[in-house]
Amino acid sequence: MQNVRKLTQDVYFIGAEDDRIQLFENMFPLERGVSYNSYLVMDEKTIVFDTVDYSVGLQFIENIKNVLGEKPLDYLVISHMEPDHCAYLQQIVNLYPEVTIVGNTQTFKMIDQFFDVQLTHKLIVKEYDTLCTGVHTFTFIMAPFVHWPEVMVAYDAYDKILYSADAFGTFNTLDGAVFDDEVCFEKEYMDEARRYYTNIVGKYGMQVQTLLKKASALDIQMIAPLHGVVFRKEIPMILEKYQKWSTYTAEEKGVLIVCGSIYGNTLQAMRGLASCLHEKGNHAVKLVNVSRTHPSYIIADMFKYSHIVFATPTYNAGVFPLMETLLQDMCMLQVQNKKIVLIDNGTWAPLANTQMIKKLGSMKNMECIYDAQSIKSSLKDISVLENIADALITSMKDNT
Ligand code: FEO
């Protein structure tokens, strides 16, 4: 059955959803699947923006055939060469041999690397080149490293739509909706938009800033990304979030307590710290156990909160491995600008703080706001928690 939605008079959503996928990029757990978005514009010349992942290609082909009918497909734009969006390139060329593939020089290099396809009709575009299909004129804007180097977005001045590639994408299937105002975005999609951004594009804050600057010169009434909802109501909200995330600015003054614990003693101490913070009236507190929570969720929370407490057992004279993995992820994604507190636990030689200081010291603007603390097996003197809580609250009141 075809599954198509109209965005405007002649612009169609022809993407497809995968509710069976467990791990995005074979790495990030998906609780509610993901959509692979594709858009078809039925102008005098027809144009499609991107294909879909191989897993949902049949749905995509059914959608495109349904909307095109007897009309030929004139252009296929490849905004991004990651296989979750370009997997059906070969099938499109087989179905519509006259189609012109639109990309930049890097796009075509990657097409040759991924595929054995002979392209008869190619259009190579560069920054601010335009393509007119009738009433629509698309301007191509390069967006390198949002998320791969060949990424480009397109702006249609007629409908004022930004076809934004991976930018502004979210996890979760759409389930019949397509626009942000057809779902409760804040409740159902916001956390997954943050997790998508921080883990997929989080490393490339500077490049996202460049794209945001280019976008600020455009009158954008709709943002059509390659995953998740199309924005038409919450555009200022999502732009503001991207501004914060890409400058590594916390959304909230609050404390994220990231805890590793083998037999529960470190966790018990951190529950005590969370209690102290609540008792003192600070309710923006979240405690996560690295053994129970996938790092991608913790990374997303790290972008959200201003303060992070790391508490970990010492393990083989180093950091508890699940905490170590998380620190490694933080380095890779260039998490920065955080006020931190470090706590380690060790029955005979608490050594994890030294390792954490080394690792966190290699990241930008990580400021320890309290002396690193060590627990010997289990916490006896709970006054230390009161002191840490006071230091965190004082620091959160400070606007620097
Ligand atoms: Fe959804 Fe970078 O691909």
Residues whose N, C-alpha, C, O or C-beta is under 5 A from the ligand:
A	BS01	FEO	E82 D84 H147 D166
